[in-house]
Amino acid sequence: MSSSEFFITKEYRKFEEFCNACFRERYIGICYGAPGVGKTLSARNYAKEDKFDEFYHEDTTEERAIELARELIDCRAVHYTVPVRNTPKRLEEDLERQRFDLFSALFKVRKKVLSKEPGYIRDYSLLVIID
């Protein structure tokens, strides 16, 4: 679970708009800037990583899990931090695992919100944010 609350700032709104444009127009976008300005935190927040972590945490109550599921049901982004040492094969495997994890999580989220097995599910990871 997150130890601190994420505050929506003007800079985050720009990041969110940028990600939405990349998603909508199928762009490959590059977001860069000085260290420490919040790029990684913005990416984690956009991909709802902390909420997924809380959803899976053993101490999360059923009521809170349903509340989180409603917030997560529309998530279509994966945030991936590239290891310093890697190979193209490892990158491919890691990204495939991240995409599968999102698919699996959203299946569970949909099941919790709909209170039944969801029907056909397409590929959910429509935006990959590489850090």
C-alpha positions as YAML, in Angstrom:
chain: A
units: angstrom
residues:
- id: 1
  name: MET
  ca: [0.00, 0.00, 0.00]
- id: 2
  name: SER
  ca: [1.12, 3.54, -0.64]
- id: 3
  name: SER
  ca: [2.69, 5.32, 2.29]
- id: 4
  name: SER
  ca: [1.86, 8.76, 0.96]
- id: 5
  name: GLU
  ca: [-0.96, 10.30, -0.96]
- id: 6
  name: PHE
  ca: [-0.42, 11.38, -4.56]
- id: 7
  name: PHE
  ca: [-1.45, 14.97, -5.21]
- id: 8
  name: ILE
  ca: [-2.83, 15.84, -8.63]
- id: 9
  name: THR
  ca: [-0.83, 18.83, -9.87]
- id: 10
  name: LYS
  ca: [-0.80, 20.90, -13.02]
- id: 11
  name: GLU
  ca: [2.26, 18.96, -14.16]
- id: 12
  name: TYR
  ca: [0.51, 15.64, -13.55]
- id: 13
  name: ARG
  ca: [-2.48, 16.84, -15.61]
- id: 14
  name: LYS
  ca: [-0.06, 17.55, -18.48]
- id: 15
  name: PHE
  ca: [1.42, 14.07, -18.10]
- id: 16
  name: GLU
  ca: [-2.07, 12.54, -18.05]
- id: 17
  name: GLU
  ca: [-3.05, 14.51, -21.17]
- id: 18
  name: PHE
  ca: [0.16, 13.33, -22.86]
- id: 19
  name: CYS
  ca: [-0.57, 9.66, -21.99]
- id: 20
  name: ASN
  ca: [-4.18, 10.00, -23.15]
- id: 21
  name: ALA
  ca: [-2.99, 11.43, -26.48]
- id: 22
  name: CYS
  ca: [-0.48, 8.57, -26.90]
- id: 23
  name: PHE
  ca: [-3.25, 6.08, -26.15]
- id: 24
  name: ARG
  ca: [-5.84, 7.72, -28.39]
- id: 25
  name: GLU
  ca: [-3.56, 8.42, -31.37]
- id: 26
  name: ARG
  ca: [-1.36, 5.33, -30.92]
- id: 27
  name: TYR
  ca: [1.73, 7.53, -30.57]
- id: 28
  name: ILE
  ca: [5.09, 6.60, -29.22]
- id: 29
  name: GLY
  ca: [5.77, 9.49, -26.87]
- id: 30
  name: ILE
  ca: [8.85, 10.52, -24.94]
- id: 31
  name: CYS
  ca: [8.46, 12.26, -21.63]
- id: 32
  name: TYR
  ca: [11.76, 13.57, -20.27]
- id: 33
  name: GLY
  ca: [12.98, 16.04, -17.71]
- id: 34
  name: ALA
  ca: [15.26, 16.67, -14.79]
- id: 35
  name: PRO
  ca: [15.50, 13.98, -12.11]
- id: 36
  name: GLY
  ca: [13.11, 14.31, -9.19]
- id: 37
  name: VAL
  ca: [10.31, 16.25, -10.86]
- id: 38
  name: GLY
  ca: [7.79, 13.38, -10.66]
- id: 39
  name: LYS
  ca: [7.87, 11.52, -13.97]
- id: 40
  name: THR
  ca: [8.02, 8.06, -12.37]
- id: 41
  name: LEU
  ca: [5.43, 8.94, -9.71]
- id: 42
  name: SER
  ca: [3.15, 10.27, -12.43]
- id: 43
  name: ALA
  ca: [3.60, 7.08, -14.46]
- id: 44
  name: ARG
  ca: [2.86, 4.91, -11.42]
- id: 45
  name: ASN
  ca: [-0.23, 6.96, -10.62]
- id: 46
  name: TYR
  ca: [-1.48, 6.91, -14.22]
- id: 47
  name: ALA
  ca: [-1.11, 3.10, -14.30]
- id: 48
  name: LYS
  ca: [-2.80, 2.90, -10.86]
- id: 49
  name: GLU
  ca: [0.00, 0.74, -9.44]
- id: 50
  name: ASP
  ca: [-0.63, 1.65, -5.80]
- id: 51
  name: LYS
  ca: [-4.33, 0.87, -6.16]
- id: 52
  name: PHE
  ca: [-3.57, -2.53, -7.71]
- id: 53
  name: ASP
  ca: [-1.11, -3.21, -4.87]
- id: 54
  name: GLU
  ca: [-3.78, -2.33, -2.30]
- id: 55
  name: PHE
  ca: [-6.39, -4.43, -4.16]
- id: 56
  name: TYR
  ca: [-4.12, -7.48, -3.79]
- id: 57
  name: HIS
  ca: [-2.93, -6.74, -0.24]
- id: 58
  name: GLU
  ca: [-4.05, -9.36, 2.29]
- id: 59
  name: ASP
  ca: [-5.27, -6.72, 4.77]
- id: 60
  name: THR
  ca: [-7.66, -5.08, 2.28]
- id: 61
  name: THR
  ca: [-11.27, -5.55, 3.34]
- id: 62
  name: GLU
  ca: [-13.86, -6.87, 0.91]
- id: 63
  name: GLU
  ca: [-15.66, -3.51, 0.97]
- id: 64
  name: ARG
  ca: [-12.44, -1.63, 0.14]
- id: 65
  name: ALA
  ca: [-11.55, -4.19, -2.56]
- id: 66
  name: ILE
  ca: [-14.89, -3.55, -4.29]
- id: 67
  name: GLU
  ca: [-14.34, 0.22, -4.03]
- id: 68
  name: LEU
  ca: [-10.86, -0.17, -5.54]
- id: 69
  name: ALA
  ca: [-12.19, -2.48, -8.25]
- id: 70
  name: ARG
  ca: [-14.59, 0.23, -9.40]
- id: 71
  name: GLU
  ca: [-11.64, 2.66, -9.67]
- id: 72
  name: LEU
  ca: [-9.46, 0.13, -11.51]
- id: 73
  name: ILE
  ca: [-11.93, -1.29, -14.00]
- id: 74
  name: ASP
  ca: [-11.00, 1.21, -16.75]
- id: 75
  name: CYS
  ca: [-7.22, 0.99, -16.34]
- id: 76
  name: ARG
  ca: [-5.46, 0.21, -19.61]
- id: 77
  name: ALA
  ca: [-1.86, 1.17, -18.80]
- id: 78
  name: VAL
  ca: [1.18, -0.77, -17.71]
- id: 79
  name: HIS
  ca: [4.18, 0.96, -16.09]
- id: 80
  name: TYR
  ca: [7.49, -0.85, -16.58]
- id: 81
  name: THR
  ca: [10.88, 0.13, -15.18]
- id: 82
  name: VAL
  ca: [13.64, -1.22, -17.40]
- id: 83
  name: PRO
  ca: [16.48, -2.97, -15.53]
- id: 84
  name: VAL
  ca: [19.92, -1.45, -16.08]
- id: 85
  name: ARG
  ca: [21.23, -4.74, -17.45]
- id: 86
  name: ASN
  ca: [18.90, -6.42, -19.89]
- id: 87
  name: THR
  ca: [18.56, -8.03, -23.28]
- id: 88
  name: PRO
  ca: [15.86, -7.66, -25.93]
- id: 89
  name: LYS
  ca: [14.56, -11.12, -24.93]
- id: 90
  name: ARG
  ca: [14.30, -10.13, -21.27]
- id: 91
  name: LEU
  ca: [12.54, -6.89, -22.22]
- id: 92
  name: GLU
  ca: [10.06, -8.84, -24.34]
- id: 93
  name: GLU
  ca: [9.44, -11.39, -21.55]
- id: 94
  name: ASP
  ca: [9.08, -8.70, -18.87]
- id: 95
  name: LEU
  ca: [6.62, -6.67, -20.94]
- id: 96
  name: GLU
  ca: [4.58, -9.77, -21.75]
- id: 97
  name: ARG
  ca: [4.45, -10.61, -18.03]
- id: 98
  name: GLN
  ca: [3.39, -7.04, -17.17]
- id: 99
  name: ARG
  ca: [0.63, -7.16, -19.80]
- id: 100
  name: PHE
  ca: [-0.55, -10.56, -18.53]
- id: 101
  name: ASP
  ca: [-0.54, -9.29, -14.93]
- id: 102
  name: LEU
  ca: [-2.76, -6.37, -15.95]
- id: 103
  name: PHE
  ca: [-5.06, -8.73, -17.86]
- id: 104
  name: SER
  ca: [-5.28, -11.08, -14.86]
- id: 105
  name: ALA
  ca: [-5.84, -8.24, -12.39]
- id: 106
  name: LEU
  ca: [-8.58, -6.68, -14.50]
- id: 107
  name: PHE
  ca: [-10.27, -10.07, -14.85]
- id: 108
  name: LYS
  ca: [-10.41, -10.27, -11.03]
- id: 109
  name: VAL
  ca: [-11.53, -6.63, -10.81]
- id: 110
  name: ARG
  ca: [-14.35, -7.20, -13.29]
- id: 111
  name: LYS
  ca: [-15.39, -10.35, -11.45]
- id: 112
  name: LYS
  ca: [-15.55, -8.44, -8.16]
- id: 113
  name: VAL
  ca: [-17.56, -5.54, -9.64]
- id: 114
  name: LEU
  ca: [-19.87, -7.70, -11.74]
- id: 115
  name: SER
  ca: [-20.14, -10.44, -9.07]
- id: 116
  name: LYS
  ca: [-19.83, -13.10, -11.76]
- id: 117
  name: GLU
  ca: [-17.34, -14.42, -14.28]
- id: 118
  name: PRO
  ca: [-16.75, -11.73, -16.92]
- id: 119
  name: GLY
  ca: [-17.38, -12.75, -20.50]
- id: 120
  name: TYR
  ca: [-14.92, -12.32, -23.34]
- id: 121
  name: ILE
  ca: [-11.95, -10.17, -22.39]
- id: 122
  name: ARG
  ca: [-9.70, -8.63, -25.00]
- id: 123
  name: ASP
  ca: [-6.13, -7.47, -24.48]
- id: 124
  name: TYR
  ca: [-6.32, -4.74, -21.85]
- id: 125
  name: SER
  ca: [-2.82, -3.27, -22.00]
- id: 126
  name: LEU
  ca: [-3.30, -0.53, -24.53]
- id: 127
  name: LEU
  ca: [-0.61, 1.82, -23.20]
- id: 128
  name: VAL
  ca: [2.82, 0.74, -22.00]
- id: 129
  name: ILE
  ca: [4.78, 3.35, -20.05]
- id: 130
  name: ILE
  ca: [8.49, 2.47, -19.96]
- id: 131
  name: ASP
  ca: [10.52, 4.19, -17.27]
...
